[in-house]
Amino acid sequence: MKKTILMMAALLGTCFIMNAQTLTVGPKAGVNISSLSNLDDIKSRTGFTAGGFLVYSFVQNFGIGLDAMYSMEGAKYEYDFGIGSDMIRLKNTLDLNYLRFNVPVTYFFRLKHDNFRPKIYLGPSLAVLLSAKSKTDVVSDPNNSMPEIDDSQTVTDDYKGTDFGALVGAGFNYNLAEATWLNFDVAYHIGATDIPKEGLDDPIKTKGLAITAGVGFGF
């Protein structure tokens, strides 16, 4: 009798897990507000991000995903150049364009049949550098000693080809129709890689906030 009960419980549990398994795929896009660590007078850079995602839910409240996102990152920072009365203020804009892969593990607070499902997630992030550009502008020149400059150059070779880090985020899924979900996410990523090939005294690492929306189609 006990064996029969245990077998039935195991069978019901297996059926529940199999029924809960779903694969969701779709596109998403949004904005990045990114910056770099350990630079003086640093300012964030706002850029575009877009790509696709998939989430495999193996039980009702958990899922593991993969994001493949084109991500415009970088930062702006100002610095002084010169000595004494000849000192001028310059601004450098660094554009870093990555293909970023995220592997979030997600916890859903409600069940699959609910129309509104808040979620939290975390996981590793790996970015492949596609290109890097640097542009320098004059912010202030009290003596007008320096003509207006437009120093824009490609600096891809000055930075490492990959950036490893982690992300944490939250959001919600809202059911639009059968097997169709609106996904809204706010995620913060922080890099663990010192991205310049020639290291400085303090490591320069990526960090940023991504706000995205997308549509997921379930299978």
Beta strands, then each sheet from edge to edge (+ up, - down):
strand 1: 22-36
strand 2: 42-59
strand 3: 62-81
strand 4: 88-102
strand 5: 105-108
strand 6: 116-140
strand 7: 151-154
strand 8: 162-177
strand 9: 180-191
strand 10: 206-218
sheet 1: 7+ 6- 4+ 3- 2+ 1- 10+ 9- 8+
sheet 2: 7+ 6- 5+
end
